[in-house]
Amino acid sequence: MTYSVVFESKALKQLYAFETEMLKRLRQKTDELARNPRPSGVKKLVGEEQSGYRIRVGDVRILYTIDDKERIVRIFDIEPRDKAYKKR
């Protein structure tokens, strides 16, 4: 059974700021999250303010939450590694 993938507006802007080749790779990975929201290589975020998961695509991190009851993957951040964790 598949999940719906929902992008927060901030994440959607970040996604389309990447160059074409990286954009293709990111779109492919987000499409895969609909079929399997916990693929090999996924990490659970830790810390007081952290909730959700992250998957890497090269040096870029896709940060998201999973709602198993509603079957929704909500992507809230897509940024290079050096920026993805600093504000959390």
Rosetta blueprint (number, residue, H / E / L):
1 M L
2 T L
3 Y L
4 S E
5 V E
6 V E
7 F E
8 E L
9 S H
10 K H
11 A H
12 L H
13 K H
14 Q H
15 L H
16 Y L
17 A L
18 F L
19 E L
20 T H
21 E H
22 M H
23 L H
24 K H
25 R H
26 L H
27 R H
28 Q H
29 K H
30 T H
31 D H
32 E H
33 L H
34 A H
35 R H
36 N L
37 P L
38 R L
39 P L
40 S L
41 G L
42 V L
43 K E
44 K E
45 L L
46 V L
47 G L
48 E L
49 E L
50 Q L
51 S L
52 G L
53 Y E
54 R E
55 I E
56 R E
57 V E
58 G L
59 D L
60 V E
61 R E
62 I E
63 L E
64 Y E
65 T E
66 I E
67 D E
68 D L
69 K L
70 E L
71 R L
72 I E
73 V E
74 R E
75 I E
76 F E
77 D E
78 I E
79 E E
80 P E
81 R H
82 D H
83 K H
84 A H
85 Y L
86 K L
87 K L
88 R L
